[in-house]
Amino acid sequence: MTADDVDLYVSRSTLWPDVITALRPVLLRCDMTESIKWNKPSYQHAGRNIAIIQEMKEFLSLMFFKGALIDDTDGVLEEQGANSRSAKRMVFRSVAEVEARANTIEAYVRRAIAIEDAGLSVPPPVELELVAELQARLDRDQALHAAFAALTPGRRREYHLHISGAKQSATRESRIDACTPRILAGKGLRDR
């Protein structure tokens, strides 16, 4: 997918087309190529993903894949979510905001490119300490234990977050019951 695909994306946008249009030239000044990846405008340098534009109802996000490694001297980066480890984003709500922050955007993009060029990576997560009910179930059920261990670290974490998010033990147990067939099938929580 190419820049022409990004043009088409912007022409079909109903949320933030003007803000995307203002942001694109700032990003392209940083020696990046643009394409559509994950159905969104995405920006690469030397074939490596640097940032992606995400349209939300309340704002437009420029999400940096390794934003956690960027020195946020201006305090403009936000967490993607409570459980996000590496991605951070800049948020925009108007063309004027993009124009006023163009130098900052460019500086942060250049920092993100330098991180990629240096081959830096976000450190691996600390070892996941499973919620007690899930750990007890895995200890009792060897097939479930083996299936859970075979999942990717991200899928194991997603199950843990889903199950541990329940306040009551009974609810955590019922979530484990509901998730068990998916785990045994080797699927993540949101896989089809």
C-alpha positions as CSV (number, residue, x, y, z in Angstrom):
1,M,0.0,0.0,0.0
2,T,1.3,3.4,-0.9
3,A,0.8,7.1,-0.3
4,D,-2.1,7.0,-2.8
5,D,-3.8,4.6,-0.5
6,V,-3.3,7.2,2.3
7,D,-4.9,9.8,0.1
8,L,-7.9,7.5,-0.4
9,Y,-8.0,6.9,3.4
10,V,-8.1,10.6,4.1
11,S,-10.8,11.2,1.5
12,R,-13.0,8.6,3.2
13,S,-12.3,9.8,6.7
14,T,-15.3,11.3,8.5
15,L,-13.6,12.0,11.8
16,W,-10.4,13.9,11.4
17,P,-9.5,14.4,7.7
18,D,-8.3,18.0,8.0
19,V,-6.1,17.1,11.0
20,I,-4.6,14.2,9.1
21,T,-4.0,16.4,6.1
22,A,-2.1,18.9,8.3
23,L,-0.1,16.1,10.0
24,R,1.1,14.3,6.9
25,P,3.6,16.8,5.6
26,V,5.2,17.2,9.0
27,L,5.7,13.4,9.1
28,L,7.0,13.2,5.6
29,R,9.6,15.9,6.2
30,C,11.3,13.4,8.5
31,D,12.3,11.1,5.7
32,M,9.6,8.6,6.3
33,T,7.4,6.7,3.8
34,E,3.7,6.3,4.4
35,S,1.4,3.4,3.7
36,I,-1.7,1.8,5.0
37,K,-1.0,-0.9,7.6
38,W,-3.6,-2.3,10.0
39,N,-6.1,-0.2,8.0
40,K,-4.5,3.1,9.2
41,P,-2.0,5.5,7.8
42,S,1.4,4.2,9.0
43,Y,4.9,5.7,8.8
44,Q,8.1,3.9,8.3
45,H,11.8,4.8,8.1
46,A,14.2,2.3,6.4
47,G,11.4,-0.3,6.4
48,R,10.8,-0.1,10.1
49,N,7.5,1.1,11.7
50,I,7.8,4.4,13.5
51,A,4.3,5.7,14.0
52,I,0.7,5.2,13.0
53,I,-2.3,7.6,12.9
54,Q,-5.3,6.4,14.8
55,E,-8.7,8.2,14.5
56,M,-10.6,8.1,17.8
57,K,-14.0,9.7,18.4
58,E,-12.6,12.4,20.7
59,F,-9.2,13.0,19.1
60,L,-6.6,12.0,16.5
61,S,-3.6,10.1,17.8
62,L,-0.1,9.8,16.4
63,M,1.0,6.7,18.1
64,F,4.7,5.9,18.3
65,F,5.4,2.1,18.4
66,K,8.4,2.6,20.8
67,G,7.1,5.7,22.5
68,A,8.2,4.5,25.9
69,L,11.8,4.9,24.8
70,I,11.3,8.5,23.5
71,D,12.7,11.2,25.9
72,D,9.5,13.1,26.4
73,T,11.1,16.5,27.3
74,D,7.9,18.4,26.4
75,G,5.5,16.1,28.2
76,V,3.4,15.6,25.2
77,L,3.2,11.8,25.1
78,E,0.3,9.9,26.6
79,E,-0.1,6.2,27.5
80,Q,-2.2,4.2,25.1
81,G,-3.9,2.5,28.0
82,A,-3.3,1.3,31.5
83,N,-1.7,-1.9,30.3
84,S,0.3,-0.6,27.4
85,R,4.1,-1.1,27.7
86,S,5.8,0.4,24.6
87,A,3.4,2.5,22.6
88,K,2.8,6.2,23.5
89,R,0.9,8.8,21.6
90,M,0.5,12.5,20.8
91,V,-3.1,13.7,20.7
92,F,-4.6,16.3,18.4
93,R,-8.0,17.8,18.2
94,S,-7.5,20.6,15.6
95,V,-5.4,21.6,12.6
96,A,-4.2,24.6,14.7
97,E,-2.8,22.2,17.3
98,V,-0.8,20.3,14.6
99,E,0.5,23.6,13.2
100,A,1.4,25.0,16.6
101,R,3.3,21.8,17.5
102,A,4.9,21.0,14.2
103,N,8.4,21.5,15.4
104,T,7.7,19.3,18.5
105,I,6.1,16.6,16.3
106,E,9.2,16.6,14.0
107,A,11.6,16.4,16.9
108,Y,9.8,13.5,18.5
109,V,9.6,11.6,15.1
110,R,13.4,12.1,14.7
111,R,13.9,10.8,18.2
112,A,11.8,7.7,17.3
113,I,13.8,7.2,14.1
114,A,17.1,7.4,16.1
115,I,15.7,4.8,18.5
116,E,15.1,2.5,15.6
117,D,18.4,3.2,13.9
118,A,20.2,2.4,17.2
119,G,18.3,-1.0,17.3
120,L,16.8,-0.2,20.8
121,S,14.0,-2.3,22.1
122,V,11.5,-2.0,24.9
123,P,12.7,-4.3,27.7
124,P,10.7,-7.5,28.1
125,P,7.9,-7.3,30.7
126,V,8.5,-8.5,34.2
127,E,7.5,-12.1,34.8
128,L,3.7,-12.3,34.9
129,E,2.4,-13.2,38.3
130,L,-1.0,-14.8,37.6
131,V,-4.0,-14.0,39.7
132,A,-4.5,-16.7,42.4
133,E,-7.6,-18.3,40.9
134,L,-6.0,-18.8,37.5
135,Q,-2.7,-20.1,38.9
136,A,-4.7,-22.6,41.1
137,R,-6.7,-23.8,38.0
138,L,-3.5,-24.2,36.0
139,D,-1.9,-26.2,38.8
140,R,-4.9,-28.6,38.9
141,D,-5.5,-29.0,35.2
142,Q,-2.3,-30.1,33.3
143,A,-4.0,-29.9,29.9
144,L,-5.0,-26.3,30.6
145,H,-1.6,-25.5,32.0
146,A,0.1,-26.9,28.8
147,A,-2.3,-25.0,26.5
148,F,-1.8,-21.7,28.5
149,A,2.0,-22.1,28.4
150,A,1.8,-22.6,24.6
151,L,0.1,-19.3,24.1
152,T,2.1,-16.2,23.2
153,P,3.2,-14.0,26.1
154,G,0.7,-11.3,24.9
155,R,-2.2,-13.8,24.9
156,R,-1.3,-15.1,28.3
157,R,-1.1,-11.5,29.6
158,E,-4.4,-10.6,28.0
159,Y,-6.2,-13.6,29.7
160,H,-4.6,-12.6,33.0
161,L,-5.7,-9.0,32.7
162,H,-9.3,-10.1,31.7
163,I,-9.5,-12.5,34.6
164,S,-7.8,-10.4,37.2
165,G,-10.0,-7.4,36.3
166,A,-12.9,-9.0,38.1
167,K,-13.3,-7.8,41.7
168,Q,-14.8,-10.9,43.2
169,S,-13.2,-14.3,43.3
170,A,-16.4,-16.0,42.0
171,T,-16.4,-13.7,39.0
172,R,-12.7,-14.5,38.3
173,E,-13.6,-18.3,38.5
174,S,-16.5,-17.8,36.0
175,R,-14.2,-15.9,33.7
176,I,-11.7,-18.8,33.8
177,D,-14.5,-21.2,33.0
178,A,-15.6,-19.1,30.1
179,C,-12.0,-18.8,28.7
180,T,-10.9,-22.4,29.2
181,P,-12.3,-23.7,25.8
182,R,-10.5,-20.8,24.0
183,I,-7.2,-21.5,25.8
184,L,-7.4,-25.2,25.1
185,A,-8.0,-24.3,21.4
186,G,-4.9,-22.2,21.4
187,K,-6.7,-19.0,20.8
188,G,-6.3,-15.6,22.4
189,L,-9.1,-13.8,24.2
190,R,-10.1,-11.8,21.1
191,D,-9.1,-14.3,18.3
192,R,-11.9,-15.6,16.1
